[in-house]
Every structure is written in structure tokens, then in C-alpha cells.
Amino acid sequence: MSSILTNTSAMVALQTMKNISMNLAKTTSDISTGKNIASAKDNAAVWAISKTMESDVAGFKGISDSLALGSTTIAVARQAAETVTKLLTDIKGKIVSAQEENMDRDKLQTDIDALKSQIDSVVGAAQFNGLNLVNNSTSVNILSSLDRASDGTVTASQITVTGQDLSTGGYVSKAVFGATTNGVSAGFDTAGSFIDAAGTGTIAFDTAATFAQGDRISISVAGKSTSYTVTAADEAATSPADLVAVGLKKAIEGLNITGLTVDYDQATAGTLVITNNTVSAALVAKDINVSLQFNNAGSGGLGALDAISVLTTPSATTALGNIDSLLDLAISAATEFGSVGSRIDIQKEFVGKLTDAMKAGIGSLVDADMEEASARLQALQVQQQLSTQALSIANQQPQSLLSLFR
């Protein structure tokens, strides 16, 4: 039965054309974006997986940066440890030469002292981005991986690097406020390490404490740092605490901090009084931060170097017995840094390969197959042309009914 009200053929042709146009639009989108799944509506489950993996890739890029920084820091420390090992070997050679009684021991001692100073220079300079791994035994954790469990939880994995103390004098813990550490105490208006506006704090050197030449008191005030090193004259003085206090006072005054005054307390030996006279225009207190540390000469891992002497036969014999233990310490430090450095380099290479593999996995999930898309585009374009022709033919069918009424 033919009808002029309902053209079934045209309806079928139109529906076919709509489907072809929709598929053609999807194929064109795949080609233009390069992705088969560009949004959650294309395939919610696969899109969610790909986004999770993309976040992990971004995280591993950060890990690569962390490992690169750690690798460089450890390389600096390893090079320093190897240099210290060489310098200690040179010192050992001088000590061995001093075992001969007709050697010029004064000149040998001069050479040894110069090598000691060079060791201090190497250890002091062996830092990268502010981190020095050869002047203390502090452990440092380097981010090495992100581990995702089956339930989706993520935990960070780290590689622990143990610092090695190759210094001849090492920093001990900061002076405790209100208590005494290594003969130094610090008390301020508050329980913290700062002085309130118009407030007063004290730094007291214990008059009964023993100070040795080379001890260093370092202080940071309002972001500026300075220090005072104990001299031979200070050590030999009747009251070394007074001289040390005065020396530190001059060092602090040399910082030229606005609103800060430093006075020697005449009533209390070895005590400095630090006053913050700064108040803002709005009468809001301006705090001056204070951080205090004490460096004990000879307290470092190679502190025994200070006692190395070849000026006499007994001291040269003692030095020969002591130098090997110091040399072993430096060798062990270099070995430790070499081992952990190799581990970090392996992990860095693995993270790079893992990142590439994850990117490839994401691509296999969401990227469009361009060869297939090209073939599909050609086919859909032909189908679109045919569907247009079919719709045109279907629209012409009612015209044939007119011949029945002629």
C-alpha cells in the first residue's frame, strides 16, 4: 500500500543518514584529537583508568626530579669523601716519613697542618642546594617511588641516605632555651627562639665551662648569621666566658640589625642581653628570630686529626697508629655514598622506563587507531553520499502516485 501521508522509505533513509552522520562525527573527532576515548561519555570505565594512570605518570615525573636532585647531592658527597680519603692518604705518607728520626719533622708537620686545613675546606664546600652529607650523621630520605595498592591507596617509598661526619669539628644540637648546652644557655621572653618587640633575651656562657681554641658559636638573628671562633687567648684566659661573650657581642653588632641592641651584663659574667626595640607603626610586635649553635672543635668524625703531631718520636708513633682509623672512616663514607648513589641511579633509570611503559599503556587504552580511523572515514563518507541518494529517491516515491490520477 502506498500513502502520501506516511513515507516509510524516507523515514528509514533519514534514520540511516543520522546514524551515518553520528559515526562520521565520532570518527572525525578521533582523527582531530588522536583519541578514541577523549571524555568520560565515550567509555567511563576506561577513561577513569586512564586518568588515574596519567596522575601516576605526573607523580613519577616529580619522583624523577627528586631522584636527580638526590643523585647530584650524593655525587657531591661521594667526591668529597674520595678527596678526603686522598688527603688522609697524603697525611699518612707524611706520618710514615716522620718515623725516620733524621727527617725535618717541623716541615712535615707544616705539610700535615696544610692538609688538615684542606680537609676542612673540602668538607665545608661539599654541599648541594644547602645539604651537606659529609659534615654530620643525619639521615636524609629521598623520594624514590609511589606504590599503588589494589584498593587504590598510594604510599611513598624512600631511599634513606645516612650522612657521614668527616669534619674535624661538628655542630652539636642547638642551645636549649632556658637550659645549658655545651656551656651555652639562652633564655628569652617566650618559650620559642625569638624575642618579642620591646622584649629582652639573654645568652649566657657558663663561667665554669671549658672552651677550646677552634670552638665556634654561631648565631642567626633576624635572618642574618654570624659567628665567633674561640682563640688561643680566649682558651688561656682566666675567665674565657667573658672574652667569648664580648667576641660574640661584636659579631652580632656587625650585623647592623635595626632596632636591636646587644649589651654585656656587667652584673652577670659571660652574659649578653639582647633587646628588640622595634615596634611597627600599628603597634604590632615585630619578632626577631634567634638561633644559636655551638661548634666543638675536634668533635667531628675526623676530630682526632687535631691531635695528629709528628714533632716528636712518641707523637709520630701515636699518629701512625691513629691515621689508619681515620682513613678507614673516610673510605667507608665514600663506599656508602657510592653504594647508595648506584641504587638511586638504578631507581632513576627504572622510573624513566616505568613512566614510558605507563604512557604506552594509557595510549593503548585511549588513543585512536589512525589507520582504522582513516579507512572508516572513507567508508562513512561513501555511506553518507549513498544515504543522501537513498533519501532523495524515497522522497520521489509519492510523486509516482500522481500518474494514477491522470
C-alpha positions as CSV (number, residue, x, y, z in Angstrom):
1,M,0.0,0.0,0.0
2,S,1.3,3.4,-0.9
3,S,0.5,6.5,1.2
4,I,1.0,10.2,0.6
5,L,0.9,10.8,4.4
6,T,3.5,8.4,5.6
7,N,6.7,7.9,3.6
8,T,8.2,4.8,5.3
9,S,11.1,4.6,2.9
10,A,12.1,8.3,3.5
11,M,11.9,7.7,7.3
12,V,14.2,4.7,7.1
13,A,16.6,6.6,4.8
14,L,16.6,9.6,7.2
15,Q,17.3,7.4,10.2
16,T,20.2,5.7,8.4
17,M,21.6,9.1,7.4
18,K,21.5,10.3,11.0
19,N,23.4,7.2,12.2
20,I,26.0,7.6,9.5
21,S,26.4,11.3,10.4
22,M,26.8,10.5,14.1
23,N,29.5,7.9,13.3
24,L,31.2,10.3,10.9
25,A,31.3,12.9,13.6
26,K,32.9,10.5,16.1
27,T,35.5,9.3,13.5
28,T,36.3,12.9,12.7
29,S,36.7,13.7,16.4
30,D,39.0,10.6,16.8
31,I,41.2,11.9,13.9
32,S,41.3,15.5,15.1
33,T,42.1,14.7,18.8
34,G,44.0,11.5,18.2
35,K,42.0,9.8,20.9
36,N,39.3,7.1,20.7
37,I,38.2,7.9,24.3
38,A,38.5,11.7,24.8
39,S,35.9,12.1,27.6
40,A,34.1,10.1,30.2
41,K,31.0,9.8,27.9
42,D,33.0,7.8,25.4
43,N,33.8,5.0,27.9
44,A,33.5,5.9,31.5
45,A,35.5,3.0,32.9
46,V,38.4,3.2,30.5
47,W,38.5,7.0,30.9
48,A,38.7,6.7,34.7
49,I,41.6,4.2,34.5
50,S,43.5,6.4,32.0
51,K,43.1,9.5,34.2
52,T,44.4,7.6,37.3
53,M,47.4,6.4,35.3
54,E,48.0,9.9,34.0
55,S,48.1,11.2,37.6
56,D,50.6,8.5,38.4
57,V,52.7,9.5,35.5
58,A,52.7,13.1,36.7
59,G,53.8,11.9,40.1
60,F,56.6,9.8,38.7
61,K,57.9,12.9,36.8
62,G,58.2,14.6,40.3
63,I,60.0,11.5,41.6
64,S,62.4,11.7,38.7
65,D,63.2,15.2,39.7
66,S,63.7,14.1,43.3
67,L,66.0,11.3,42.3
68,A,68.0,13.6,40.0
69,L,68.5,16.0,42.9
70,G,69.4,13.2,45.3
71,S,71.8,11.7,42.8
72,T,73.6,15.0,42.3
73,T,73.8,15.7,46.1
74,I,75.2,12.2,46.7
75,A,77.7,12.6,43.9
76,V,79.0,15.8,45.5
77,A,79.3,14.0,48.9
78,R,81.0,10.9,47.3
79,Q,83.5,13.1,45.5
80,A,84.2,14.9,48.8
81,A,84.7,11.6,50.6
82,E,87.1,10.4,47.9
83,T,89.0,13.7,48.1
84,V,89.3,13.4,51.9
85,T,90.5,9.8,51.5
86,K,93.2,11.0,49.2
87,L,94.2,13.8,51.6
88,L,94.3,11.4,54.5
89,T,96.5,9.1,52.4
90,D,98.9,12.0,51.8
91,I,98.9,12.7,55.6
92,K,99.7,9.1,56.2
93,G,102.6,9.4,53.8
94,K,104.0,12.3,55.8
95,I,103.5,10.4,59.1
96,V,105.4,7.4,57.7
97,S,108.2,9.7,56.7
98,A,108.3,11.1,60.2
99,Q,109.1,7.7,61.6
100,E,112.7,8.4,60.4
101,E,114.4,10.3,63.1
102,N,116.7,12.4,60.8
103,M,113.7,13.8,58.9
104,D,112.8,17.5,59.2
105,R,109.6,17.0,61.3
106,D,108.8,20.7,61.5
107,K,108.3,20.9,57.8
108,L,106.4,17.6,57.8
109,Q,104.1,19.0,60.5
110,T,103.6,22.1,58.4
111,D,102.5,20.0,55.4
112,I,100.2,17.9,57.6
113,D,98.6,21.1,59.0
114,A,98.0,22.4,55.5
115,L,96.4,19.1,54.5
116,K,94.2,19.3,57.6
117,S,93.0,22.7,56.5
118,Q,92.3,21.4,53.0
119,I,90.2,18.6,54.5
120,D,88.1,21.3,56.4
121,S,87.8,23.3,53.2
122,V,86.6,20.2,51.2
123,V,84.1,19.2,53.8
124,G,82.7,22.7,54.2
125,A,82.2,23.2,50.5
126,A,80.7,19.7,49.8
127,Q,77.0,20.9,49.8
128,F,74.4,20.9,47.1
129,N,71.3,23.1,47.4
130,G,72.2,23.7,51.1
131,L,72.5,20.0,52.0
132,N,75.9,18.8,53.2
133,L,76.1,15.0,53.8
134,V,79.8,14.8,54.9
135,N,79.7,17.1,58.0
136,N,77.1,15.2,60.1
137,S,75.5,11.9,60.5
138,T,71.9,13.0,59.9
139,S,69.8,10.6,57.7
140,V,68.1,12.1,54.6
141,N,65.2,10.4,52.9
142,I,64.9,10.7,49.1
143,L,61.6,10.1,47.4
144,S,62.0,7.1,45.1
145,S,58.6,5.7,44.2
146,L,54.8,5.8,44.5
147,D,53.3,2.4,45.3
148,R,49.6,1.9,44.4
149,A,47.9,-1.0,46.2
150,S,45.0,-3.0,44.7
151,D,42.5,-1.0,46.8
152,G,43.8,2.3,45.2
153,T,45.7,3.6,48.2
154,V,49.1,5.2,47.4
155,T,52.2,5.1,49.6
156,A,55.5,6.8,49.0
157,S,58.7,4.8,49.1
158,Q,62.0,6.4,50.0
159,I,65.7,5.7,49.9
160,T,67.5,6.6,53.1
161,V,70.9,8.2,52.9
162,T,73.0,8.3,56.0
163,G,75.2,11.3,56.3
164,Q,78.8,10.8,57.2
165,D,80.8,13.0,59.6
166,L,84.2,13.8,58.0
167,S,84.5,17.1,59.7
168,T,87.2,17.9,62.3
169,G,84.7,19.8,64.4
170,G,81.0,19.2,64.3
171,Y,77.9,21.2,65.2
172,V,76.1,19.8,68.2
173,S,72.4,20.3,69.0
174,K,71.1,23.9,69.3
175,A,71.4,25.5,72.6
176,V,68.2,24.7,74.6
177,F,66.3,27.8,75.6
178,G,66.3,28.0,79.4
179,A,68.9,25.3,79.7
180,T,72.6,24.9,79.2
181,T,74.2,23.1,76.2
182,N,78.0,22.9,76.0
183,G,78.3,25.7,78.4
184,V,75.9,28.0,76.5
185,S,72.4,28.8,77.5
186,A,69.8,31.1,76.0
187,G,66.7,32.4,77.7
188,F,64.1,34.7,76.0
189,D,60.8,36.3,76.9
190,T,58.9,33.5,75.2
191,A,59.4,29.7,75.1
192,G,60.5,29.9,71.5
193,S,63.6,31.0,69.7
194,F,62.6,34.7,69.3
195,I,62.4,38.0,71.1
196,D,59.1,39.9,71.1
197,A,59.0,43.6,70.3
198,A,60.4,45.6,73.2
199,G,61.4,42.3,74.7
200,T,64.8,41.2,76.1
201,G,66.6,37.9,75.8
202,T,69.9,36.6,77.2
203,I,72.8,34.4,76.0
204,A,74.9,33.2,78.9
205,F,78.2,31.5,78.7
206,D,78.9,29.2,81.7
207,T,81.9,30.6,83.5
208,A,82.8,27.1,84.6
209,A,82.7,25.7,81.1
210,T,85.9,24.8,79.2
211,F,86.4,26.4,75.9
212,A,89.0,25.2,73.4
213,Q,90.6,27.0,70.6
214,G,88.6,26.5,67.4
215,D,85.2,26.2,69.2
216,R,82.7,28.3,67.3
217,I,79.4,29.8,68.4
218,S,77.1,30.5,65.5
219,I,74.1,32.7,65.8
220,S,71.3,33.7,63.4
221,V,69.4,36.9,64.3
222,A,66.5,38.2,62.2
223,G,67.7,36.1,59.2
224,K,71.3,37.3,59.4
225,S,74.1,34.9,60.5
226,T,77.4,35.4,62.2
227,S,79.8,33.5,64.4
228,Y,82.7,33.9,66.8
229,T,85.6,31.4,67.0
230,V,87.4,30.8,70.3
231,T,91.0,31.9,70.1
232,A,94.1,30.6,71.9
233,A,94.0,33.7,74.0
234,D,90.4,33.1,75.0
235,E,91.2,29.5,75.9
236,A,94.1,30.6,78.1
237,A,92.2,33.4,79.8
238,T,91.2,33.2,83.5
239,S,87.6,33.8,82.5
240,P,87.2,32.6,78.9
241,A,83.4,33.0,79.1
242,D,83.8,36.8,79.4
243,L,86.0,37.1,76.3
244,V,83.8,34.7,74.3
245,A,80.7,36.8,75.2
246,V,82.4,40.0,74.2
247,G,83.6,38.5,70.9
248,L,80.1,37.3,70.1
249,K,78.7,40.7,71.0
250,K,80.9,42.4,68.5
251,A,79.9,39.9,65.8
252,I,76.2,40.5,66.4
253,E,76.7,44.3,66.3
254,G,78.4,43.8,63.0
255,L,75.1,42.6,61.5
256,N,73.7,46.1,61.9
257,I,70.1,45.0,62.6
258,T,67.7,47.9,63.0
259,G,66.2,48.1,66.5
260,L,68.5,45.5,68.0
261,T,70.9,46.3,70.9
262,V,73.4,43.9,72.4
263,D,74.8,44.7,75.9
264,Y,77.2,42.9,78.1
265,D,75.7,42.3,81.5
266,Q,78.2,43.7,84.0
267,A,76.4,42.0,86.9
268,T,76.5,38.5,85.4
269,A,79.7,37.2,84.0
270,G,79.6,35.8,80.4
271,T,76.1,37.0,79.7
272,L,74.8,39.1,76.8
273,V,71.5,40.9,76.9
274,I,69.7,41.2,73.5
275,T,66.9,43.8,73.3
276,N,64.4,44.2,70.5
277,N,63.4,47.9,70.3
278,T,61.4,47.6,67.1
279,V,57.6,48.2,67.1
280,S,55.6,48.7,63.9
281,A,53.6,51.8,63.1
282,A,50.4,49.9,64.0
283,L,52.0,48.9,67.4
284,V,52.1,45.3,66.3
285,A,55.0,43.4,67.8
286,K,57.9,42.6,65.4
287,D,59.7,39.5,66.5
288,I,63.4,39.0,66.0
289,N,64.2,35.3,65.4
290,V,67.3,33.9,67.2
291,S,69.0,30.6,66.5
292,L,72.1,29.5,68.4
293,Q,74.5,26.7,67.8
294,F,77.8,25.6,69.3
295,N,80.6,24.0,67.3
296,N,83.0,22.0,69.4
297,A,86.5,21.8,67.9
298,G,87.6,18.2,67.5
299,S,84.1,16.8,67.9
300,G,83.7,15.8,64.3
301,G,84.3,12.3,62.9
302,L,87.8,13.3,62.0
303,G,88.3,15.3,65.1
304,A,91.3,13.2,66.1
305,L,93.2,14.9,63.3
306,D,93.6,17.9,65.6
307,A,95.9,15.7,67.8
308,I,98.0,14.5,64.9
309,S,101.6,15.6,65.5
310,V,104.9,14.3,64.2
311,L,107.1,16.8,66.1
312,T,108.4,14.1,68.4
313,T,109.2,10.4,68.1
314,P,106.4,9.3,70.5
315,S,103.8,11.6,68.9
316,A,104.8,10.4,65.4
317,T,104.4,6.8,66.6
318,T,101.0,7.6,68.0
319,A,99.9,9.4,64.8
320,L,100.8,6.3,62.8
321,G,98.5,4.3,64.9
322,N,95.7,6.8,64.6
323,I,95.7,7.7,61.0
324,D,94.5,4.3,59.7
325,S,91.3,4.5,61.7
326,L,90.6,8.0,60.2
327,L,91.4,6.7,56.8
328,D,89.0,3.8,57.2
329,L,86.3,6.2,58.2
330,A,86.8,8.2,55.0
331,I,86.9,5.1,52.9
332,S,83.7,3.8,54.5
333,A,82.0,7.1,53.8
334,A,83.0,7.1,50.1
335,T,81.8,3.4,49.9
336,E,78.5,4.3,51.5
337,F,77.8,7.2,49.1
338,G,78.9,5.1,46.1
339,S,76.6,2.3,47.1
340,V,73.5,4.5,47.7
341,G,74.4,6.6,44.6
342,S,74.3,3.4,42.4
343,R,71.0,2.5,43.9
344,I,69.5,5.9,43.2
345,D,70.8,5.8,39.6
346,I,69.2,2.4,39.1
347,Q,65.9,3.6,40.5
348,K,66.1,6.7,38.4
349,E,66.5,4.6,35.2
350,F,63.7,2.3,36.3
351,V,61.3,5.2,37.0
352,G,62.1,6.5,33.5
353,K,61.3,3.2,31.9
354,L,58.2,2.7,34.1
355,T,56.9,6.1,33.1
356,D,57.4,5.3,29.4
357,A,55.6,1.9,29.9
358,M,52.7,3.7,31.6
359,K,52.4,6.2,28.9
360,A,52.3,3.4,26.3
361,G,49.6,1.7,28.4
362,I,47.5,4.8,28.5
363,G,47.9,5.2,24.8
364,S,46.7,1.7,24.1
365,L,43.6,2.4,26.1
366,V,42.5,5.8,24.8
367,D,44.5,6.6,21.6
368,A,42.8,6.3,18.2
369,D,44.0,3.7,15.6
370,M,44.7,6.2,12.9
371,E,44.8,3.6,10.1
372,E,41.5,2.2,11.1
373,A,40.0,5.7,11.5
374,S,41.2,6.7,8.1
375,A,39.6,3.6,6.5
376,R,36.4,4.1,8.5
377,L,36.3,7.8,7.4
378,Q,36.4,6.8,3.8
379,A,33.7,4.2,4.2
380,L,31.4,6.6,6.1
381,Q,31.8,9.4,3.6
382,V,30.7,6.9,0.8
383,Q,27.8,5.7,3.0
384,Q,26.8,9.4,3.6
385,Q,26.7,10.0,-0.1
386,L,24.6,6.9,-0.7
387,S,22.2,7.7,2.1
388,T,21.7,11.1,0.6
389,Q,20.8,9.5,-2.7
390,A,18.5,7.0,-1.0
391,L,16.7,9.7,0.8
392,S,16.3,11.6,-2.4
393,I,14.8,8.5,-4.1
394,A,12.5,7.9,-1.2
395,N,11.2,11.5,-1.3
396,Q,10.4,11.0,-5.0
397,Q,8.1,8.0,-4.5
398,P,4.9,9.9,-3.6
399,Q,5.3,11.7,-7.0
400,S,4.7,8.5,-8.8
401,L,1.1,8.3,-7.3
402,L,0.1,11.3,-9.4
403,S,0.2,9.2,-12.5
404,L,-2.7,7.1,-11.1
405,F,-4.9,10.1,-11.2
406,R,-4.3,11.2,-14.8
